[in-house]
Amino acid sequence: ETGVTQSPTHLIKTRGQQVTLRCSSQSGHNTVSWYQQALGQGPQFIFQYYREEENGRGNFPPRFSGLQFPNYSSELNVNALELDDSALYLCASSLGGDRGSSPLHFGNGTRLTVT
Amino acid sequence: AQTVTQSQPEMSVQEAETVTLSCTYDTSESDYYLFWYKQPPSRQMILVIRQEAYKQQNATENRFSVNFQKAAKSFSLKISDSQLGDAAMYFCAYRREFTGANSKLTFGKGITLSVRP
């Protein structure tokens, strides 16, 4: 069973640039959610994708966007990077359906630094 | 909106001893899940234990157990026979229960647990 994998591990960008983070979900999972974890804080929910459609979003501006592909992998895109976007970005997958979803399985995250 | 509060930023325990990590939450829902996650320096969030709100019995997973007080909205984690590998950040998390695929977790700020040899 393949777990959740994220790439890249680390990334350094300049303010104003755009970034794409990638996530491969665990085998058999159809739901991917993304979280932002600032240093010393708990993760904050960005959004979730279920069967290629966004079905939940946290309090993040539109410059945070995403995609889910037919193989259930996902991308998180952030435009017009700001210094406060520096954080650990965690991807989590689960098996979702009409009866709710299974526990989340997390990847190791991407550490984004904006200078 | 649901909130999760972990008021202790740091705790320390002697190896082989027992430690309890505290968590309170606020919700108007009657059905929900509560979780404890462990985040070691590798950064991966690892599920330690989960509790369904409709279950009165406290969840147990080997050395880890919870004290779930629904009326008080309290959800503490007890680690027995602490091991060096238990050193990590621990997060309490809440998930609303409803039909559908939404699995959004609301996390607390976390607590750093150190284990003294």
HADDOCK unambig.tbl for C-alpha pairs under 7 A between the chains (distance, minus, plus):
assign (segid A and resid 41 and name CA) (segid B and resid 109 and name CA) 4.87 0.50 0.50
assign (segid A and resid 41 and name CA) (segid B and resid 110 and name CA) 6.74 0.50 0.50
assign (segid A and resid 42 and name CA) (segid B and resid 107 and name CA) 5.60 0.50 0.50
assign (segid A and resid 42 and name CA) (segid B and resid 108 and name CA) 5.61 0.50 0.50
assign (segid A and resid 42 and name CA) (segid B and resid 109 and name CA) 4.34 0.50 0.50
assign (segid A and resid 42 and name CA) (segid B and resid 110 and name CA) 5.92 0.50 0.50
assign (segid A and resid 43 and name CA) (segid B and resid 107 and name CA) 6.19 0.50 0.50
assign (segid A and resid 45 and name CA) (segid B and resid 104 and name CA) 6.71 0.50 0.50
assign (segid A and resid 45 and name CA) (segid B and resid 105 and name CA) 6.95 0.50 0.50
assign (segid A and resid 50 and name CA) (segid B and resid 101 and name CA) 6.90 0.50 0.50
assign (segid A and resid 55 and name CA) (segid B and resid 102 and name CA) 6.90 0.50 0.50
assign (segid A and resid 56 and name CA) (segid B and resid 102 and name CA) 6.72 0.50 0.50
assign (segid A and resid 96 and name CA) (segid B and resid 101 and name CA) 4.33 0.50 0.50
assign (segid A and resid 97 and name CA) (segid B and resid 100 and name CA) 5.58 0.50 0.50
assign (segid A and resid 97 and name CA) (segid B and resid 101 and name CA) 4.91 0.50 0.50
assign (segid A and resid 98 and name CA) (segid B and resid 99 and name CA) 5.39 0.50 0.50
assign (segid A and resid 98 and name CA) (segid B and resid 100 and name CA) 4.31 0.50 0.50
assign (segid A and resid 98 and name CA) (segid B and resid 101 and name CA) 6.28 0.50 0.50
assign (segid A and resid 99 and name CA) (segid B and resid 99 and name CA) 4.88 0.50 0.50
assign (segid A and resid 99 and name CA) (segid B and resid 100 and name CA) 5.82 0.50 0.50
assign (segid A and resid 100 and name CA) (segid B and resid 98 and name CA) 6.39 0.50 0.50
assign (segid A and resid 100 and name CA) (segid B and resid 99 and name CA) 4.88 0.50 0.50
assign (segid A and resid 100 and name CA) (segid B and resid 100 and name CA) 4.81 0.50 0.50
assign (segid A and resid 100 and name CA) (segid B and resid 101 and name CA) 5.05 0.50 0.50
assign (segid A and resid 100 and name CA) (segid B and resid 102 and name CA) 6.99 0.50 0.50
assign (segid A and resid 101 and name CA) (segid B and resid 101 and name CA) 5.35 0.50 0.50
assign (segid A and resid 101 and name CA) (segid B and resid 102 and name CA) 6.99 0.50 0.50
assign (segid A and resid 101 and name CA) (segid B and resid 103 and name CA) 6.11 0.50 0.50
assign (segid A and resid 106 and name CA) (segid B and resid 44 and name CA) 6.22 0.50 0.50
assign (segid A and resid 106 and name CA) (segid B and resid 45 and name CA) 5.66 0.50 0.50
assign (segid A and resid 107 and name CA) (segid B and resid 44 and name CA) 5.77 0.50 0.50
assign (segid A and resid 108 and name CA) (segid B and resid 42 and name CA) 6.84 0.50 0.50
assign (segid A and resid 108 and name CA) (segid B and resid 43 and name CA) 5.39 0.50 0.50
assign (segid A and resid 108 and name CA) (segid B and resid 44 and name CA) 4.32 0.50 0.50
assign (segid A and resid 109 and name CA) (segid B and resid 43 and name CA) 6.78 0.50 0.50
assign (segid A and resid 109 and name CA) (segid B and resid 44 and name CA) 6.95 0.50 0.50
